[in-house]
């Protein structure tokens, strides 16, 4: 297998994982118990249907499945069990790195496990590590056996170059626009000592748009007819009220005597 071919395979896996992961998270956020209003929330920090975290995840699962034969365990069942634990650990590490980078660099929390037991900073927890193990097993048994032949066909098809080029072209534009947007959010959050939960901010913008009878853009959910700074100010006021009432909020080291 040539280096270029291997690179193209990984590029396709990353694109497929990013889009499938976005779809998975879209329905998870729609039906999770905390979303009592059953609101559709565009997951992630990008505008379009793409979650790079899952792209990295699927690529990692593919590579780890190929390395199964190097696990020094003779019993097939035990070897697979170890593989699934390693897959879960790898996905958790990817989740941890992504979560830490956005919290430290952007003052943004893209997901929040704060209400789950034994969580770390609300970005990883044992329950979701278990889910990653199940996802890894599902990939191993149902996807990996068929993925090689599918990738072989697709990578030699003329449509392949078009799809990959189109995906990464759109992704580049989306990344530039999204990082520009999050830079503004970061500046506001840092100034006001906040770690902003992105999903909550999206819900707030949607609610405010509905209250003003304005159009809400699902795939461009951070944009509204009001200036972003105005949306952030009203969002902060809501978070301060929640902090006063002892509820989960985005305020860092909230101290009652400062109010």
N, C-alpha and C positions, 0 to 999 in steps of 0.2 A: 504494500500500500504506500503510494507516494506521499510526500510531505504535504503537497498542495491538496491532494485528495482528502487526506486526513483533516486538514484545516477546514475544508469545505463541509465535511461531514459534521464537525463540531459547530461550525457556523449555522448549519441547518438545525442541529439539535438545540442550540441556544435560542434560535428564533421560535422553534416549535414549543419549547418549554416555556418561553416568555408569554406566548399567546395563550397556551393551554392553562398556565398558572393564573393568568388574568381572569379567564373564564371561571376557573375553580374558585378563586377568591371572590369574584363577583357574586356568585350564588351563596357562598359561605356567609358573606357579609349581609346578604339579603335576608337569610333565614336564621341567623344566630339569635339566641334568646335576648341579648341586649338590644337588638334592633326591633323594639316593640312595634314601631310604626311600619315595619317591612319596607324601608326606604332602599331604593337602589343606590349603591355608593360605588363610584368609580375607584377601584383599589389602586394603591401605589401613588407615586409622585409624578408619574408621567400623565400626559393628557390622553394618549391613545391606549388601545387595548394591548398593553405590554407590561409584564412584570419581570424585569431582568433577574430578580432573585431566583425565580423558578427556572429561568434559562440557565443560570449557573448550576442550579440544583440538578436539572435533567442531564446536563453535560457531565456532572460529577457522578451521577448514578450510572451512566453509560460506561464511563472509564472504570469505575469500581467493579462493575459486573464483569468486565473483561479481565480484571485482575483476580477473579475468584480462584483460579487454578493455583495461584501462588500462596494461598492460605495453607499453612502446614498442618492441616487436619484431615485425617483419612475418612472419617465418617461424613458422608454427604450432608445429612441433616444438620449436624453440628457445624459444618463448614458454612452452610447457608445461614444458620442462625447468627454466627459471628459476622458474616457479610452484612446482614440486615442491621445489626447493632452498629457496625462501622458506617453504614449508609446513614443511619439516624444521627450518629455523632457528626458526620460530615455536614449534613443538612442543618443541624443545630449550630455548628460553627459558622456556616455561611450566614445563617439568620443572625447570629450574634455580631458578626463583623459588620453586616449591613446596618443592623440596628444601632450599634455603637457609633458608626461613622456618621449616620444621619443625626443622632442626638448630639454628638460632640461638634460636628462640622456645620450642621444646619439648624440645630435647636428644634428638630422635628422628630416626632415619633410616628412612624408609618403604621404601626400596629401596637396594640396595648394588651398585655396579659396581666396587668396589675391586679386584677380581681381573682386571678387563679393562684392556687397554692404553690409555694416554693418557686415563684418566678424570680428572675434576676432582672431588675430594672424594667420589668414589664416587657422585655423583648425576647426572652426564652423561658421555657418552663417544661417540666417533665411530661405534662400531658401532650404538648405538641411534639416533643421528641419521640413520644410513642406513636403519634400520628405519622411522623416522618418515617418511622420503621415500617409501618403498615404501607405507606406510599412506596417505599423502597421495595418491599416484597411484591406489591402489585405490579410495579415496573418490571421486576425480575421475571415473574411468571407469565405476565400477559403482554408485555410490550417488547422486552429485550429479545426474545426468541424470533420475533418478526421484524425487528427494526433493521437488522443488517441487510436483509434482502430488499426492504423498502428503500433504505438509504442508497444501496447499490444502484437501484433503478433510477431513483430521483436524481442522483448526482451525475448520471450520464444522460439525463434528459435536458433538452434545450430550455425547458420551462424553469429548470433549477436556477440558472443564472439570473433570470428575470425576477423570480420570487425573492431570492436572496438579496439582489441589488435593490429591489423596491423596499424590502423590509428594513435594511440597514440605512437606506437613504432617509426614510421616514423617521426611523429611530434617532438618527443624528440630529435632525431638525427638532424633534420632540425633546431630546436631551438638552439642547441649547436653550430652548424656550423654558423648559421646566426648571433648569438650574438658575436661570435669570429670575424666575418667579420666586423660587425658594430663597434666593439671596435677599430679596426684599423682606420675606417672612422672617428670615434669620435675623436681620438687622432689628426688626421690631421686637422679636422674641428675646434677643439678647439684652436690648435696652430695658425691657420690662420683666426680666428674670423669669422667662417662661420656657417650657418645653412643650411645643404645640402638637397636640394630637391631630394629625392630618385629617382623619376621618371625621372627627368632631367639628373641625373647621369647615369641612365640606358640607356637613349637615347644617351648620349654622348659616352658611351662605345660601343653601337651598331654602331653608326656612325663611330667611329674610327676603329672598326674591319672591317667594310665594306670598308673603305678607304684603309686599308692595305690588303684587300682581304683575311681576316681571317674568320674563322668560328665563328658565334655568337651563344651562348647557351641561348635559351629563358628561360628555367627553372633554369638556373644557371647564370643569367644575369650579376652578378657582377664579374664574372671571365672572363679573357681574356688571350691572349698569352703574353701580357705585364704584368709587375708587377702592382699591385693595386696602389701603390704610384705614379707610372708614369701616370696612368689614372687620378688620383686625381689632380696631378700637371697641366696637360693639361686642365682638367675641370676647375680648379681655374683660370687659365689664361683667359679662355673664360668668366667666371663670372666677372672677373675684367674689361674686355672690355665692357661687358654689363652695369656694374655699371658706367663706364666712360661716356657711352652714355645715361645715365639716364633710362635704362631699368631695369626691375625686375631681381634681381640677388640674390645670396646666401650670399653675403658679409654683415656682421653686422656693423652697424654704419659706412658706407662707407664715408670717408672724402676726397674730391678732392685734398686738399693740401698735403695729404700724398702720392699721386701718383707721 
